[in-house]
Amino acid sequence: MGRPPRAPRLLRRESLAPARPGHGRPRALLLHRVTGRPGRGGPARLSVAPGTPFVFCSPSRVVDTVHREATGQGAPWAAELLPALACGGRNPSHTKAGLAGDLGPDAQHEVLAELVGAAEEEALQAKLEAVSFLYVDEDDAPLRTVLEGRGYAALPGQTAYSLAVPEQGGFDAYLARFGTRRRGKLNRELRSLDEADLSYRTQPLTEQLIGELAPLELALYAKYGTPADAAAFKAVLRSIAANTASAARVTTAHVEGQLAGFALTFTHRGELYARQAGFDYAVQGKIPLYFGLVYYELLRLALREGISHIHYSTGSDRAKLSRGCTPRRQIAYIKARRPGLQERLARLAERCAHRGTAAQPVGRQTED
């Protein structure tokens, strides 16, 4: 990484450390103008060490996956990127910085450069091996410009999905977006859900709920063979409840009065972010609860509250596209402390670019 440049005097930094979830300790960096007017919070950051339960925040995992797709072989050297500082928000599939809405382009660049520089400085002081921004939206030109200017390797990332909530017409307007065949399938699912003894509740995240939700999320991870740590999940939920209570809510689904599934969401600036979910597969049986809870019920919630978009993270591409979501490509940016590792990352990024899988640099038009 090298030693970052001295921070501009225009901005004052303040670092906050919430409760520790699992192996990492998340920190939020706040920037304030010297005049006293807040510049809003920057990205929360999570230190990722070997063995961490936060596999989706691990640059080692991301690099190994990209390397396998590009070469057909794993990248054992990617383990040397840990421990690392993974930058992003509470929703790990969106690496964005929270900026004040009145900042112009020059001020945005200055604040983002300060945020990234501060992250590198903390990583250097902690003797971490890398800094990563793993889920940067392809159209986030301000953050991409700063990262590419500071020498981060740009690797092909995931695809995130968002659903635009109808401004008028309610749920019927949503169904009207689909062709006859697809709309028929959705209506059959809705009838199946209506015929079940199914109810929903939306409520704040409480200590009692945490104990009930953790086993459901572990069941979801177990179904897809993803490593999980029960104590770490509970610690993350407690940290969310303690530090983001005004934004975080849980929508639960109940079959014959029994808890069968949940979706944890954040609401910010009129948009809804689905962060994590879990299901009791024995209780839900053959009910299409995933679609009923994660898509239809969250959409009804968004319609009631005037929310403009629901952001659905990454993965389950076919399910999200079939429910009307719009895809958005992402880029994984990583910068290693040791030059040798950074050279490996740069070669991997170049190989991906030659294969046409890497994102276009900022400022270059992409072809449809």
N, C-alpha and C positions, 0 to 999 in steps of 0.2 A: 504494500500500500504506500509506503513512504510516509514521511511526516507531512501532514496537511498544512496548508498555509494558515497564517494567523487569521483569526476571525475578524470580519469588518467591525469597526467601532460603532457603526450605525445601529447595530443590534445587540441586545443584551440577552444572554441565554440563561434559562432556568431549567434544571433537570429534576423531574419528579419520579419517585420510585414507588409504585403501588405494591401490594402484598405479593409475595413470591408464589407463582404457580408452578409446581413441578420442579424441574431442574433449572429452568431459566428464570431470570428476574426481569420483567418488563419495565421499561423506563419510557416516560414521555418527555419530550424536549419541547419547551415553550420558548418562543422568541418574542421579545418586546422591543418596540422602537424606543430609542433613548428619550423621545418626547413623552413617553408614557403610554402611547396608544398601542394596544395589543396587536401583535401580528398573527395571532392565533397559534394553535398547537401544531407541531410537526408530527412526524411519524412516531408512534410508539415503537419500541425496539425490544427484541427478545433475544437473549443470548442462548445459542443452541450448542450443546455439548454432546460428545459421543454418548449414545444410549438414550438421548432425549426422547420423550414420547411424542414430541411435536414434529412428526416426520415430514409434514407438508411445509414446514419452515426451515428445513435442512438443505443448505446449498449442496452438500455432499450427495444427497439423494437425487436432487434435480440434475446435477452434472452427470451422475452415473446413468440416469434415465436417458438424457440427451445423447450421451456417448454411445449407449447401446443402440439407439435408433439410428445414429449416424454411421456406426462402424460394425454393428452386430456383436460387439464385445463390451463388457463392463469396464469401468474405470476405477481400479483399486486405489489409484492415487487421489481420487476425490475425497477419500476419508481424511486426507491431510488438510482439508479445508475447515475441519472442526478443531476446536470450538469456534463458532462464528457468531457474528451479530446479524440477525435477520431483521430487516427494517420493514415496517408496515403497520397496519392498524390491528384492532382486535379481530377483524375479519381477515384472515391471512391470505385470502384469494384476491384481495385488492390492495396493492401497494400504492397508496396515495398519501399525500401530505395535506393536512387540513389547513388551508390558507384563508385569510380574511377575504371576503368577497370584493372589497374595494381596492385590492392591490392591482396595479397595472403590470404590464409585462416585465418591465425592468425590475420593479420591486419583487415580483414573483421570483425572477431569476436570482436576485440577491438573497432572498429568504431561503430558497431551495438550496443554493450553494452553501449557505451557512449551515443548514440542517445536515446535508451530506457530509460537510467537513467536520461537523461536531460528532457525527456517528463514527467517522474514521478515527477521529482523535480519541474517542472513548475506547474503540476497539484496540488501538495501538497501545494505550495505557494499560488495558487489561490483558495485553499479549494474546489477543484472539488472532486466528489465522485468516479470517476473511470477513468482509462486509457484503451483504447481499440485499438486493431489492428484487424479489423473485416473481412478483406478479404485477408488473407495470403495464398498464393499458397502452396499446399501440398508439392511441390518439392522445396520450398524455405528453404532448410535446415539451412543455416546460421542464418536467422532471427528467425526461429522456435526454434533453439537451445538456442538462447539468451532469448526468451520469456519464454520458459519452465523452463529455469534455474532460472528465476526471479519470478517464482511462478504464472504465468498467468494461468487461467482456459482455457482449450481448448475445444471449443464447435463445433459441426458440422456446417460448414458454407455453402456457396452457391457453385454453379458450374459455373465457368467462361468458355468462349468459345473463341477459336482463329481459324482463317483461314490461312492456309499456301498458299502463293501466288505462282503460278507456276513460276519456274525459266526460263522455255522455253515453247514455244507453245502458249503463250497468253491466251485469253479467251477460245479458243477452247480446250486448255489443261485442263482448269478448268471443262468444261462441260464433257470432256472425263472421269473424275473421277467417274461419276454416271452410274448406270445401265440404261438399255433402258427405263424402265417405268419412273424413276425419271427424266432422261434427257429429255424425251418427255414433262413432266410437266413444266420443266424450260424453254424449248424452246417455249411452248405456252405462258408463261408469258412474255418472251422476245418479241414475236411477238405482243402481246397486248400492250406492252410499245412502240414498234416501230411504231405502228399504231396510237398512241395518239400524240397529239400536245404537246410534252414534251421536255423540255430542262433542262440542268444542268449548274451550275456555281460553281466554287470553288474560294473562295476569303477570305481575312482577315476579322476578326470580327471587325466591326465598330459600332459606336454609332447608326447610322441609322438602321443598321441591327438588333441591339439589340431590338429596339422597334418593329420590324417586327417579330422577332423570338419568343419572350416571349409568345404571345398568342397561337402560335402553340404548344409549349411545354405544356402550361396549358391545351390545348385541349387533348393532349395525356394523361396527368395525370387524367383529368376528365373522360376520356373513361374507365379507369381502376380503378376509385374510390380511387385514391391516393390523400391525402391532398396536397395542393399547396398554395403558396404565391406569387402573381405576382410581388410585389416589391422586394422580396428576389431573385426571378429568375433573374430579371434585374440586381440586385446588383452583383450576382455571375458572370453573363456574363461580366459586366463592369470590375470586378476584373480579370477575365481571359484575357480580352483584354489588360488591363494595365500591367499585370505581366507575361503573357506567349505569347506575341504577336508573337514571333519567331516560336513557336511550334503549335499554335492554328489556325485552319482554319475552314471555314464553307462551306459545299457543299449544295447548294440549288436546289430544283426541282421546275420547273415552268410549269403549264398546261395552254396553250393558253396565255402565258405571265404573268399569275397570280402565285404568290408564293403559293406553295402547300405543301412544306415540307422542312426540313433541317436536316443535320447531322453535329454536331460539333465534330471535330477530333483533336487529338494531334499527331504530328510526332516526334519520338525520336529514335535515333540510328537505323534508317532504318526500323522502325516498326510504324504502324499506330494504334492509340487507338481511338475507337469510344466512345465519352463521353456522349452525350445526343442528343436527336432528338425531332422533333415535326411535326405535320401535320395539315393541314386545310382539314378536312374530307369532307366538302361540295365542295371544289374546286377539290379535287382529284377524287371524285365520285367512280366509280367501277374500276379505274385503280389500278393495284397491285403496288402502289407507294412505299410501305414499302420495298418490295424486290428490286424494281428497284433502289431506292436511297441507301439504307443501305448496300445492298450486291453487286449488279451488278455494279453500278456506282463507289462505293468505290473500288471495285476490279479493274475496269478499271484505276482509279487514281493510285492505287498501282502498276499496271503493267507499266504504263507510267513512274513512278518515281523510279522503281527498289526496291520497298518496299518488305520485305520478309514475313511479317505477318500482319494480321489485327486482333486486339483484340476487341471482341464484348461484353465484360462485362458479366453480369449474367441475368437469366430470359429468357423467350421465348425459352425454351429448344428445343422443337420439331422443331421450325422454324430454329434454328441455326444448329441443327444436320442435317436437311433435306437440308441445303445449304452447307454441307461439312465441318462444323466447328468441331474442336476437343475439347472435354470437359477436364477441369482441376478442380479437387476438391480443395476446400478452407477450411480453419479453421478460426473461430472467436476466438481471444484471448482477454480476459478481466481480469482486475485486479482492485478490489474494494479497496477503502481507508479504509473502516471499516471492521474489522475481521469477524463480523457476516455475512455481505453480501458476503465476499469472501468464507466463508464456504458454503453458499447457492450455489454459482457458482460452487464450487468444487464438491458438491453433485450432481448437475445437470450434470456436465461433466462426473462424474463416472457413473451415470445412463445411459447416452448416450453411454458410452463405453460398458456397459453391454449389451445394445441393438444392438451393432455392428454398430452404426451410427457415432461414433467419428473416427477421423483420427488416423492412427497408430502413435505412438511416433516416433520422429526422430531416424533414425538408424535401425528401424525394417522394414523388407521387407513386402510389402503388396501383397496380393494374387489377381490375375487377375480374 
